[in-house]
């Protein structure tokens, strides 16, 4: 079970890193427009953005590890544990992207932790 939890946490960290990189990609590109006039320029920006490419690659690895997790434990147990990604992503966004980490957000994170604990106990 310990190795399975290690895979769950690896998936959470990979997803967190992917989210931060995808946001970095959009920060680098600016507002994405799919208007016909800008479609080629937007597609080019997306295709060659290193943050986006690495972020999407991390998602692929995350899915591979997630399949390992699902082959070992029930999805009803695994998926609630993945909600810990809300916590890691909020912390990483505050640290790497300078996003707001307010008291209300911290309270929400503690509610999530409480919920994950209750699900894990069942």
N, C-alpha and C positions, 0 to 999 in steps of 0.2 A: 504493500500500500504506500510505503514511503516513496518508492520510485515513481509511482503514479502521481502522487502529489507534487513531486519534483517536476514532472512533465506539465502538470496543470500550471504551476508557477512559471515555468518556462514559456508556456503559451501566453500567460498574462503579460510577462515582460516583453515578449516579441510583439504582442498587440499594442502595448503601450508605446514601444519604440516606433512602431509603424504609424500610430496616430500622430506622434510628435513630428515625425518626418513628413507625413502628408500635410500637416499644418505648415511646416517650414516650406514645403513646396508651394502651397498657396500663398504664403507670405511673399515668397520670391516672385511668383507669377503675377500677383495681384488678383483682382476680381476676374473670375473665369466667365467668358461670354461665349455662348454657342450661337450667336447671330451669324447668319450666312456670310456677312461681310468680314467677320473675324475668325471664321471656322478653321481655315488653313493655319493661320498664325497660332490659334489656340491649340490645335492638334500638334503642331510642331513644338510649342512650349511644353506641352504635356509629355510628348514622346521623348524629349531630350532633357528633362529635368532630373538631375541625379537624386534629389531628395525623394521624388516620386518613385523612381525606379527602385531605390533601396527600400523605401517604405512598402511598396507592393511585394517586393521579394521577401521581406520579413513576414508579411501576411501569408505567403505561400508556405514558408517554413512553419509558421504557427499552425496552419491547417494540417500539415503533415504530423506534427506532434500532437495535435488535437485528436487525430484519428487513433494514435497510440493510446491516448487517454480513454477515448470512447470504447476501445477494444478491451479495456480493463475494468472500468467501473460504469455504473448506471448513469445515463445522461441526466436523470433527475438529481443526481449528486454532483456531477461534474459541472453542469451549466451554471448552477447558482454560485459555485466557487469562482467561475470566470468573472462574476460581477466584482470581484476584488480589483479587476482592471479599472473600474471607475476611480478607485482610490489612487492606484499607481499613476494613472493618466492625469488626474488632477494635480498630483504632486509634481510630476514631471513637467506638466504645462506651466506650472508656477515657476519652477526652477529654470527650465530651458527657454521658455517663451515669454516669461514675465507676466503670465496671466494672473488674474485676481484669485486669491485663495482666502476667501472671506470666512467669517465665523459661521454664517449660514451654510456655506459649502462644507465646512468641517463637520457641522452637526449632521448634515446629510450623509457624509462619509461614515460617521459613527453609526448611523441608522443602518447603513448598508452592512457594516461589519457585524452588527447585531443580528441582522437577517441571515447573513451567511453562517454565523455561529449556530443559529437555530436550525437551519437546514442541515448543517453538518452533523448536528447531534441526533437527527432523526434516523 
